Amino acid sequence: MAAAAQACGSGGQGGDGGATAQCGPYPLQSATPYVLPYQVGQGYTVGQGNCSPDSHGFGTIVQYAYDFLMPIGTPIFASRNGSVLLVEERYVDGNRVPGEENFVNIVHDDGSIAGYVHLTQDGALVAVGDAVGRGDLIGLSGDTGSSTEPHLHFHVQRCSGCETVAVSYLNTRAHPDGLIEGQEYVAESY
């Protein structure tokens, strides 16, 4: 693990102006199995980061989620090798109904599960049971369910229904304390 925990709102945890809740530590970037979940050469802004005062708040099950702002239909790529565990793709964009999100969930060899959420209707390009490699095309971004604008919500859980975990990304600029809300991160070759 990298740097020691720090207060939410400083570094990369979203902005709550100095709350006492702790975020991190984050895995060493050079040793992470994860890459950004979008095409190499593309950059997207983090609309909501880790431990933010909104839906990714400290102590919530998704405190270590990231929302990447991107247009509906943006290609989404597997962040890590795994196998498709669950797929939902029937809901329409802009429905604004919590629980009616389209998604792809991928389980990794250590049992952790990555969630790629708010995909567009019929935007899953994989099926349950498919093996996927890091960097494989898996879906198209959208704006479904509990969403206020088009984006990709990405998180990793220890197990199904478990809390999210802090992740780092191999293929972008240094971020020892997580990605910083409001900043753009370009996916580099790896």
C-alpha positions in Angstrom: 0.0 0.0 0.0 1.1 3.5 -0.8 0.7 6.7 1.2 -0.9 6.8 4.6 -4.6 7.7 4.9 -5.5 11.4 4.6 -8.5 13.5 5.3 -11.2 13.5 2.7 -11.2 16.5 0.5 -7.5 16.9 0.4 -5.5 15.2 -2.4 -7.8 12.9 -4.5 -10.8 12.3 -2.3 -13.3 14.8 -3.6 -14.0 18.0 -1.8 -15.6 18.4 1.6 -13.2 21.0 2.8 -11.3 19.1 5.5 -13.6 16.5 7.0 -12.0 14.3 9.6 -13.0 11.0 7.9 -10.0 9.1 6.4 -9.7 7.8 2.8 -7.1 5.4 1.6 -4.5 4.2 1.7 -4.2 3.6 -2.1 -2.3 0.7 -3.7 1.0 1.5 -5.3 0.3 2.6 -8.9 3.3 0.6 -10.3 1.9 -2.6 -8.8 -1.9 -2.3 -9.5 -3.7 -4.7 -11.9 -6.1 -1.9 -12.9 -6.1 0.4 -15.9 -8.6 3.3 -16.6 -11.8 1.8 -18.0 -11.7 3.8 -21.2 -9.8 3.9 -24.5 -6.1 4.5 -24.5 -5.5 8.1 -25.7 -8.8 9.4 -24.3 -9.2 11.6 -21.2 -12.2 12.1 -19.0 -12.9 14.3 -16.0 -13.6 12.8 -12.6 -17.1 14.2 -11.8 -17.2 12.6 -8.3 -14.3 11.1 -6.5 -13.7 9.0 -3.5 -15.2 9.9 -0.1 -17.0 12.9 -1.6 -19.8 14.6 0.3 -22.4 13.2 -2.2 -23.3 9.6 -3.0 -19.7 8.4 -2.6 -19.5 9.6 1.0 -17.2 8.3 3.6 -18.8 5.2 5.2 -21.1 4.4 2.3 -20.7 1.1 0.4 -19.4 3.0 -2.6 -17.1 5.5 -0.9 -14.2 4.3 -3.3 -16.2 4.8 -6.5 -15.3 7.2 -9.3 -17.7 8.9 -11.8 -16.0 9.6 -15.1 -18.0 12.3 -17.1 -18.4 11.1 -20.7 -21.0 11.2 -23.4 -23.6 8.5 -23.9 -22.2 5.8 -26.1 -18.5 6.2 -25.1 -16.7 2.8 -25.4 -15.9 1.2 -22.0 -13.0 -1.3 -21.5 -12.3 -3.9 -18.9 -10.1 -2.4 -16.2 -8.7 -5.8 -15.2 -8.8 -9.5 -16.4 -11.8 -11.4 -15.2 -15.1 -13.1 -16.1 -18.5 -11.4 -16.5 -20.7 -12.1 -13.4 -23.8 -10.0 -14.1 -25.2 -7.8 -16.9 -28.2 -5.5 -16.9 -29.0 -3.4 -20.0 -32.8 -3.0 -20.4 -33.2 0.5 -18.9 -33.5 3.7 -20.9 -31.1 6.7 -20.6 -32.4 9.6 -18.5 -34.9 7.5 -16.5 -33.6 8.9 -13.1 -34.9 5.9 -11.2 -32.6 4.5 -8.5 -32.2 0.8 -9.0 -32.8 1.0 -12.8 -29.1 1.3 -13.8 -27.6 -0.7 -16.6 -24.3 -2.3 -15.7 -21.6 -5.0 -16.2 -20.0 -6.7 -13.2 -16.8 -8.5 -13.7 -15.3 -10.9 -11.1 -11.5 -11.1 -10.8 -9.3 -14.1 -9.8 -9.1 -12.8 -6.2 -12.9 -12.7 -5.9 -13.2 -8.9 -6.1 -15.8 -7.5 -8.4 -15.6 -4.4 -10.7 -18.9 -2.6 -11.4 -19.3 -0.6 -14.6 -22.6 1.3 -14.0 -25.0 3.6 -15.8 -24.4 2.0 -19.2 -26.7 3.0 -22.1 -29.7 0.8 -23.0 -28.5 -2.4 -24.8 -25.0 -1.1 -24.0 -23.5 -4.3 -22.6 -21.2 -5.8 -25.2 -20.5 -9.0 -23.2 -22.6 -11.8 -21.7 -22.6 -13.5 -18.3 -19.7 -16.1 -18.3 -17.6 -14.4 -20.9 -13.9 -14.2 -20.1 -12.5 -10.7 -20.5 -9.0 -9.4 -20.6 -7.8 -6.1 -19.4 -8.5 -3.6 -22.1 -11.2 -5.6 -23.8 -14.3 -3.6 -25.0 -17.2 -4.5 -22.7 -19.9 -1.8 -23.1 -21.1 1.7 -23.9 -21.5 4.4 -21.3 -24.9 6.0 -20.6 -27.1 7.9 -18.2 -29.4 5.3 -16.5 -30.8 5.0 -13.0 -29.7 7.2 -10.1 -27.7 9.5 -12.4 -27.8 13.3 -12.9 -25.8 13.3 -16.2 -24.1 11.0 -18.6 -21.1 9.3 -17.0 -19.5 6.0 -16.1 -19.6 5.0 -12.4 -16.7 2.6 -11.7 -16.0 0.8 -8.4 -14.3 -2.4 -7.1 -15.8 -4.4 -4.2 -14.1 -7.0 -2.1 -17.0 -9.4 -2.8 -20.6 -9.2 -3.9 -22.4 -6.8 -1.5 -19.2 -5.9 0.2 -17.7 -2.4 0.6 -15.7 -0.8 -2.2 -11.9 -0.7 -2.0 -9.4 2.0 -3.0 -7.8 1.4 -6.4 -5.0 3.0 -8.4 -4.6 2.9 -12.2 -1.4 1.8 -14.0 -1.9 3.9 -17.1 -2.2 7.5 -16.1 -0.3 10.2 -14.4 0.7 9.8 -10.8 -2.1 9.7 -8.2 -0.8 8.3 -4.9 -3.8 9.5 -3.0 -6.5 8.7 -5.6 -7.8 10.5 -8.6 -8.7 14.1 -7.9 -12.3 15.3 -8.5 -12.6 17.9 -11.2 -9.4 16.8 -13.0 -9.1 14.9 -16.3 -7.1 11.7 -16.6 -5.8 10.5 -19.9 -5.5 6.7 -20.4 -1.9 6.0 -21.5 -0.5 2.9 -23.2 0.5 0.2 -20.7 
